[in-house]
Amino acid sequence: MKRYTTAPLKFIGQKRNWRSKFERINFSGSVVVDVFGGSGLISHAIKASSPRARVIWNDFDNYASRLSKIVATEALRADLYEALKPTKPIQDANITDEQKAIIYAVTAWHTGYDEYTAQSWFNHQLLCLRKGDASIPRYYRLRSTPYPECSDYLKGVEREQMDFREIISKYKGLPNVVFICDPPYIFTVQSTYSKKGMDGSEHDFHSSFGLKDTIEMINMIGDKPAYIFASEKSEIHVLFDLLGVSSYSDITKSINIGTGNPSMLVEKLYYINGAKRSPHIQHSLFDNPERSAAR
Ligand SMILES: C[S@@+](CC[C@H](N)C(=O)[O-])C[C@H]1O[C@@H](n2cnc3c(N)ncnc32)[C@H](O)[C@@H]1O
């Protein structure tokens, strides 16, 4: 199985910096439920490295629908890239009238591509461009390398599409279940995630995934083993103590998120209830020299 180091199509919040950690854990014989599955990168990494694990990806955002458009998206990228090349586009420079006309013409006859990806090439202003908006959009970055065809990306992984409460309830009765929980971080900006629910209705997950949901998630996991991501600011360990989580360990990683201020995001990965329930899961992840604290 081909190993993907990043999700095939852009997904903000994908855990590419943690992927290799999960590849080092032996999940054979476990039912791994990727509760906040996002781009599926963690599900992919686990299935690729532990093929005998049953892996369930909760595709809350319907990323599968985006992946199904990757061939059409690549066709658009390739045509745009070739058509724009003679105009020598520069990242973050203003788009010229000539370039606007090319983008307008090329996108007009393509269909079925992933709208989010196409928008991201032009700083999410493609719509203004199409409408002939007077504002000058900025050229962002049209990658020169093709998008992978990726039919093998989630091969062997089962897909669900549920709210986290439903999926935890559905699988928590299995004796060998392990939950991977990478929710929108509390006390941080979450506005980059989908605002559409599974029924197509609008939700604001920025305000709707909060402390109450986090408490509910921890309580629902109960004494099952789980890997839980959190930002350093989330202080989730306080909740573990308050909610009686009997054992947990954690590692910390500083992630460079680019040019913002601050540009370093400190993320934590906790492993809870491990020793009690899943002796077959190697603790290698937490035995490495990175800052590790066992309680
Ligand atoms: C940090 S992202 C997960 C990224 C993922 N681990 C990856 O590597 O791509 C958090 C995800 O939780 C989803 N989410 C938000 N509210 C949810 C809910 N109530 N139930 C399930 N998933 C939810 C978001 O839409 C987003 O996809």
Ligand as a Chemical Component Dictionary entry (heavy atoms), coordinates in Angstrom:
data_LIG
# 
_chem_comp.id                   LIG 
_chem_comp.type                 NON-POLYMER 
_chem_comp.pdbx_formal_charge   0 
_chem_comp.three_letter_code    LIG 
# 
loop_
_chem_comp_atom.comp_id 
_chem_comp_atom.atom_id 
_chem_comp_atom.alt_atom_id 
_chem_comp_atom.type_symbol 
_chem_comp_atom.charge 
_chem_comp_atom.model_Cartn_x 
_chem_comp_atom.model_Cartn_y 
_chem_comp_atom.model_Cartn_z 
_chem_comp_atom.pdbx_ordinal 
LIG C1  C1  C 0  -8.690  18.732 13.719 1  
LIG S1  S1  S 1  -9.875  18.175 12.545 2  
LIG C2  C2  C 0  -9.413  16.493 12.355 3  
LIG C3  C3  C 0  -8.256  16.328 11.409 4  
LIG C4  C4  C 0  -7.879  14.881 11.118 5  
LIG N1  N1  N 0  -7.338  14.189 12.255 6  
LIG C5  C5  C 0  -6.860  14.828 9.976  7  
LIG O1  O1  O 0  -5.720  14.392 10.173 8  
LIG O2  O2  O -1 -7.215  15.257 8.865  9  
LIG C6  C6  C 0  -11.375 18.088 13.485 10 
LIG C7  C7  C 0  -12.535 17.503 12.698 11 
LIG O3  O3  O 0  -13.684 17.311 13.557 12 
LIG C8  C8  C 0  -14.853 17.568 12.770 13 
LIG N2  N2  N 0  -16.005 17.777 13.665 14 
LIG C9  C9  C 0  -16.506 18.960 14.132 15 
LIG N3  N3  N 0  -17.596 18.734 14.895 16 
LIG C10 C10 C 0  -17.798 17.396 14.924 17 
LIG C11 C11 C 0  -18.785 16.554 15.525 18 
LIG N4  N4  N 0  -19.776 17.070 16.260 19 
LIG N5  N5  N 0  -18.706 15.212 15.346 20 
LIG C12 C12 C 0  -17.707 14.676 14.583 21 
LIG N6  N6  N 0  -16.739 15.428 13.973 22 
LIG C13 C13 C 0  -16.789 16.777 14.133 23 
LIG C14 C14 C 0  -14.415 18.802 11.984 24 
LIG O4  O4  O 0  -15.293 19.063 10.927 25 
LIG C15 C15 C 0  -12.997 18.382 11.556 26 
LIG O5  O5  O 0  -13.022 17.580 10.415 27 
# 
loop_
_chem_comp_bond.comp_id 
_chem_comp_bond.atom_id_1 
_chem_comp_bond.atom_id_2 
_chem_comp_bond.value_order 
_chem_comp_bond.pdbx_ordinal 
LIG C1  S1  SING 1  
LIG S1  C2  SING 2  
LIG S1  C6  SING 3  
LIG C2  C3  SING 4  
LIG C3  C4  SING 5  
LIG C4  N1  SING 6  
LIG C4  C5  SING 7  
LIG C5  O1  DOUB 8  
LIG C5  O2  SING 9  
LIG C6  C7  SING 10 
LIG C7  O3  SING 11 
LIG C7  C15 SING 12 
LIG O3  C8  SING 13 
LIG C8  N2  SING 14 
LIG C8  C14 SING 15 
LIG N2  C9  SING 16 
LIG N2  C13 SING 17 
LIG C9  N3  DOUB 18 
LIG N3  C10 SING 19 
LIG C10 C11 SING 20 
LIG C10 C13 DOUB 21 
LIG C11 N4  SING 22 
LIG C11 N5  DOUB 23 
LIG N5  C12 SING 24 
LIG C12 N6  DOUB 25 
LIG N6  C13 SING 26 
LIG C14 O4  SING 27 
LIG C14 C15 SING 28 
LIG C15 O5  SING 29 
# 
